[in-house]
Amino acid sequence: MQLVLTAMYLLAFPRIIASIFRSPCAENLKEILNPASSITLPKVISDYLTNMGAWIPNIKPGKATIEYLTKIQASICFLGGVLLSILATSSSMLDHNLRRVNENFSVGFTSVLIIVGLIIELRRSYQAYNVMPSLRKVLWRYDV
């Protein structure tokens, strides 16, 4: 949840600065970080890939790449919105049911996000600890 809040504040900060100072640089930064203007991002990525001489496998460079990236961006945004709405709805239903059972206990949306983040972080830590013994053997083998 901290990452979501931090990202929201960082994206809102240029808008606040632009409204206070009305400088062209701040206005430009505000436009770049505006989620509504993220439609131009696939074109920028496509141009960057073309300049590097890179490409997406099975996708032609140029207009086909822009269309592909736009489609991927839209599907990711849609899927993320659906998953967040499921999470918000389920946490609201859980909160409603828990309030009925116990009046002093409730679970909010942010609490559920924090719990999910904690579970993911614990899982990553567990996987890292499982890799450590084999990593020690490899480092010992090469006298590091």
Long-range contacts (C-beta under 8 A, 24 or more apart in sequence): 1-110, 1-113, 1-114, 1-117, 3-117, 4-113, 11-35, 38-73, 39-70, 41-69, 41-73, 42-66, 42-68, 42-69, 42-70, 42-73, 45-69, 87-112, 87-113, 87-116
